[in-house]
Amino acid sequence: KAGVTQTPRYLIKTRGQQVTLSCSPISGHRSVSWYQQTPGQGLQFLFEYFSETQRNKGNFPGRFSGRQFSNSRSEMNVSTLELGDSALYLCASSRTQNTEAFFGQGTRLTVV
Amino acid sequence: GQSLEQPSEVTAVEGAIVQINCTYQTSGFYGLSWYQQHDGGAPTFLSYNALDGLEETGRFSSFLSRSDSYGYLLLQELQMKDSASYFCAVSYNTDKLIFGTGTRLQVFP
């Protein structure tokens, strides 16, 4: 059974650019959540999707957006990148939100 | 708000027992999970408590007290490979999973 796949693994962008990250959940998992991880800040919740609907959103500016497709794959987009957006972006999938979450290896984004 | 508190760092020696505490805000609380993350790796699930009491899985145990808004992860017979960051996470009835800032455990020989 394939795990959660995130692409790309590493990304370098310059300030002002936009970026799209992709997440393929475990087959059968309909809930996909995104988190930003920075040293000392733990995992900050970005948003959660279930059956193509955003059910929850964290306290991030509108530059951060996402979507989920009918096959449960999800993308997140960050526009007008800032240096502070440099972080590890983790995607997690689960059958429902209140069951075990399985994480991908993350996309490490560096903004220069 | 939906914030969690856990210690930032804990140190212990091999073979010892360590307890990592987590307190949370109760509004909408559904359950408490624990995740382990090694440096450079992805978080992996350890345990889940929805009801009061102790859940034991090998060397690791997790406890929840809903009345105290408190839980802990107990690691016994510590091994060097247990050196990692440990996150408590609260599931809310809005289907949101919120993580604490993590506790870095260092195990020394």
Interface residues (C-beta under 8 A of the other chain):
Chain A: S31 S33 Y35 G40 Q41 G42 L43 F45 E48 F50 R55 N56 L90 A92 T96 Q97 N98 T99 E100 A101 F102 F103 G104 Q105 G106
Chain B: Y30 G31 S33 Y35 G41 A42 P43 T44 F45 Y48 F87 A89 S91 T94 D95 K96 L97 I98 F99 G100 T101 G102
